[in-house]
Amino acid sequence: MMKYQGIYDNSPIFIQNFMATMYGYKIKKERFGEYYYEHLDFLNSFNNFSKKKQEEQQFEEVMKLIEYASKNSRFYRELYKEVNITEFKNINDLTKLPIVTKEMVRQNIEDIITIPKGKAIKSNTGGTTGKSLTVYYKKEDNQRRMATLDYFKAIHGFMNIKMKRATFNGKHIIPPNQKQKKFWRYNVAIKQMIYSSFYISEENIPYYIESLNKYKPESIDGFISSIYDIASYIERNNIKLKFIPKAIFPTSETVTQEHRDVIERVFNSKIRDQYASSEGAPFVWECESGKLHYDISTGIIENIENSNEILITSFTTYGTPLIRYKIGDSMTFEDNNTSCDCGLKTPLIESIQGRAVDFLYSTKGAKIYLGNVSNIFKNIPNAIAKAQLIQSSLTNMVVRMVVDNNFKEEYKSMLIDEIKHKFGNDMRIEIEIVEEIPREKSGKYKLIVNNVVTR
Ligand SMILES: [Zn+2]
């Protein structure tokens, strides 16, 4: 829509809804075409395969990808020069292939890509680490990913395109000069109300809630921080909701226990989380029993020897093949023979450890991950609308907070105690009460900002 942003910004809201829908139809064609439906069928049969057959299928898929990459990607042809791929017998033989790092991908991207850029679907990965990366998908890569995502949602009772969906994201749908308190646009093409994350503030949230109550979405997806802000407001102000979504599907941001508790309570519905980075990593998703399944129809996730760090190989990266790619995340697997109550036979993941960008340091230099940081506010009575912890050095931290009328001065010392307890007694903490905490350019909201310079 970027191309027409100028026209869009200066049009009345009903024209903007129309334009959002037109764009929606374009995307719909791109995402929900023949490969999408074909892959949905495949997933249906895949999940009825025996465990052994699923694993055979996975091996077959990975060989297809490796052969394709060594034929069509100059980078992989060179990288696999010394390896005899035809001798591979099973998935364990993958360890004979060299590991691919982010730096290698960044430097060699032109040689890795197998398709003309003009026809490809571009995806930018988060610049949170200061290093961003663009990967290119083939149309079928994209459609197969969409099918997997929708299959996951269907398991939780939500049929995409057929049912009404509310999405909170960072798309620029609201012109900067708009006076009306309408922070959403409707995309008829896929029955999606898009809510802008940029205008969510104590002042505007009532308008969002009014719209949600009128629209009555059957699922809510998108930025968890936005959904959480709305849930927290509803709870603090005792507002009645007139709908129950089938499930809530967060994307892009890490879900903390606090998010889960508040959102599930307020919406009377379950959060169903999923892991798949924008680089195109294989999917890990939550089942009906609340367990994380590693979806082996989407790729391979392996631990680097003697560590929890993972390497990913993704079956939907034919445009930019990622094979044994060191993505920077860590996971702990459950024993491969553990089965799940939900009936799915795919392996279980015990936990996904925070991404590199999701931690602060204790004064001694130990990493304290987001989930743990968010606990700090657990014992403070409901008076904080929003908070952000900014660490500038090992021993200096600023806590910014947006508070409401229930806030008492003594909460500050409670909070400082909590923080020192977690980060070390020598942490110098400054508390700032602010009107608003701005979002990132992407529309995401950061609870923690790690500005500590390390080597
Ligand atoms: Zn399960």
Boltz pocket constraint, residues with backbone or C-beta under 6 A from the ligand:
constraints:
  - pocket:
      binder: B
      contacts: [[A, 287], [A, 288], [A, 289], [A, 290], [A, 291], [A, 293], [A, 340], [A, 341], [A, 342], [A, 343], [A, 344]]
      max_distance: 6.0
